[in-house]
């Protein structure tokens, strides 16, 4: 889970939502792979950026594009 209780909000575009749904859906498994897709494409990138820039330490809002 991304920053549980950490006071960090992440806003993503509709494009990001559609990409995650498209990549995270499997006809056989349904949406079960979605969690791994979010982790690999979104959470990992956000965490890398937070460590690299220090942004978000004060509860600031991030933006996904």
RAHUBEL-V543729 format. One line per field, one symbol per residue. phi: phi as a letter, one per 40 degrees, with the letter a starting at -180 (. if undefined). psi: psi as a letter, one per 20 degrees, with the letter a starting at -180 (. if undefined). burial: + if it has 16 or more other C-alpha atoms within 10 Angstrom, else -. A space follows every 10 residues. Layout:
phi->???
psi->???
burial->???
This chain:
phi->.cfcgcgbbb bbccdcdccc ccccbbdccg cdcddccccc bbcccccdcc ccbgcgcbgc ccbcb
psi->polpjikpqp pqrhgggggg gghjpphgic jhigghgggh hggggggggg hhhjqihjjr prpp.
burial->-------+-- ---------+ +-++------ ---+--++-- -++--+---- -----+---- -----
